[in-house]
Amino acid sequence: MKTLHYWSIFISAFLSRFKLVLLGSVLLGVFVFLFSSKMSRFLAFFQTGNTIGVVDKFNLDNLPLFIQQEISVGLTRLDANNQPIPGIATAWESQENGRVWIFHIGNYKWQDGTKIQAKDINYQFKDAKKEVTDATTIKFTLNKDPYVPFPTAVTRPVFKRGLIGAGDWKVTGLTTITGQFSRSLTLVNRKTDAKKTYRFYDTEDIALTAYKLGQVRQLVGITDPKDLSTWNNAKIDIKTNEDRYVGIFLDMQNKVTSDKNIRQALAYAINKDEFPEKRAISVISPKSWVFNPQVKDYKYNPDRAKELLKNVPADVRKNLPINLVTLPGLLPVADKIKKNWEDMGLHANIQVINAPPDDFQALLWIQSIPPDPDQYSLWHSTQMEANITNYGPPAKESPRIDKLLEDGRRTLDPEARKSIYYDFQRFLLEDLPVIPLFYPVTYTITRK
């Protein structure tokens, strides 16, 4: 009782002495909560030019591709259908059925005013020999097989030392952390003198806080705007990213998921309409000139899923449930999938990770889609590093897929190549080493 009496006197004295400070703190907190969006707008008023927040940690050799493309250009560029078009090279041709590629450089200049010459092109390919034949001609000879998508491989922007490029935007300022990682990058448009500064943040939460504090006028590539979606002075634009897809990757060597009946049952059991994003049905982008809209799309059909499960051998059934591995940001998606599977009577466990696992049964993941339809590294049975599903024998369609992937990268005729990749998609989605779900969205948040 004495202890309780002591603390009662102590707290009473403390409140009496510091009541004004406490009251002021509470009022300040309420003020910040109610007027944070207006304060953010006020603080942003003092920013010059457009200040843009980007989430990730980059060094000078690995700036985001979209920023590289503002500063410079490659030998080629990609059009809206991911087809190569002239960049620094105004023309190119192939020899030896696609094993030799020759590019002719046009009248491009570096941002320091010097003319771009063939010797300035600094691409390095481990499987190709580079040869400068004259000031405006550069030749690449592949060491092994022909590679028809090679013009897509030289779309990466080229630079001189000091981030000097050939594009419309020129680097005028740079700050780094410990001399390595970029903190901010300032660009000026050479035609209009417009200025913008990119600021880089490690996490989305830090970037969102920076926006609220008025440090940036815009955030790009945000996956969740959180409470900013309620701010009256924040304009939010949604982008569907068809250069990547969310899918469930299934280990083709696992005792359970190597069974095709299991894989197809898992696909039919998922109600894809529960996801608000645009539905994905293939591993190739719908923007691609070889996208096949006629593949098996596995629309929600729990009855068909149950029929398929009846064909699963007893020794496979005893190894259930399914273990679904995923990223923290995809956990809500994983929860919906788990519920769909369990509604069908198929139990599942969810494991959350922060990096790609070496071993898994089912992996809910975001997969980037190459701009060219060539997906040899992702699905060919010899490519075990990037072929994360271990797709290969004894999978029924694996030899056919291998042959299609080999033919697709060495066939020059566009129509013949399109036919090859139509078949590739059809047979791969029948075998189903991956269940495509949807194209992820990102948000651009701009202060009004």
C-alpha positions, 0 to 999 in steps of 0.5 A: 500500500505504501508503494502504491501511495508513493507512486500516486503522489509521484504521478500527481506531482509530475502531472502538476509540474509538466501539464503544460508540456504534456498538453502542448505535446498532445495538441501538436500531435493532433495538429500534425495528424490533422494537417500533415498533408497540408504541411507536406505541401507547404514544405514541398513548396521550397523544392526546386524542380521535380523531386522524385522518390525511387525505392531501392539501393543503386550504385553508379553501375546499376541505376534503374533502367528507366533512368538510364534510358533518360540519360542515354540510348543503346545501339537499338531501342524497343518499340511498344511491342518490344521489337528492336528499332534504331537507336545509336545504330541506324541499321544492322544486318546478320550473317551466318544465319544469325551468328554474326551481327553488324551494326552501323552507327548514325550521327549521334553525339555524346552529351559533351559534344564529341561524336560517338564512334564504334570504339566507344560502344562498351558492351561486353558479352562472354559468348561473343567477340566484338570487333570494330571494323571502322569508325561507324561499324561494329561487329559481334561474332557469337562463339557458338550457336546463332542468336536471333534476339541479339538486337534486343541484347544491345538495347542497354544504354551506353555511357562514357565515364562520368555518366555521360550519355547520348539522351535528352537528360544530362547528369548535373548532380550526384550524391552518394552514401560511402562513395558507392550507393546513390542517394540522389541524382539530378538531371537537366533536359538539354532541350528545355532546361527542365530539372529533376532530381531522383532520391533513392530510398531503401524501403517504401515506408521510408519513401512514403515518409519522405513524401509526407515530409515534403522531401519529394514531389512524386513517388514512382513504382510504389506497391502500396500507397497506404494512407496517401490514398486518402490525401486530397492533394495527392494524385495517384496513378495506377500502372499495370506492369505487363513486363512481369507476372505473379505466378505460382512456380511448382518444383517439377522434381518434387514428389507431390508437384511433379504430378501433373494432376496435382499441378492442374488441380491447384490451378483450377482450384484458384478463383482468379477473379478474386484478384483485382489485377489484370489476369495473366494466362501465359509466361509471355507478355500480352504486349509481345508480337508472339503472345498466344491468347489461345493457351489453356487458361485454367478458369476457376473450376473446383469440380474439375480440380476434384476430378483431377485429384482422384487420379493422384496416386495414394503415395503422392497424396500422403505427402500433402499438404502443399507448402507455399513459399512467398514474399511478405508483399504477396502474403494477402494473395497467398492467403486467398490461394490457401483458402481456395485450396482448402475449400477444395479439401487440399490443405496448405501451409504458408512460409514467408521469406525475403529472398529466393529459396534454394528449395521449395514445393510451390513458390508464389513469386513475381517473374520478370518477362524478357522483352524478346520471347526467347525464354531459353534460360528460364525453361530449358532443361540445361539451365538449372540456375534460372530454371527455378522449377527444375523443369526437365525430364521426366516432365512429359513435354520437356523434350518438346519445350527444349526443341522449341526454345532452341529453334526459337532463338535461331529462326530468322523468319518472323512468322516461323518464329511466331509459330514456334513461340505459339507452340511453346506457350501452348505446350508449357501451359499444358504441362504447367510448371507455373500457374500464371495469376496476374500482372502486378500494379504499381502506383505513381503518387504526385503532389497536386 
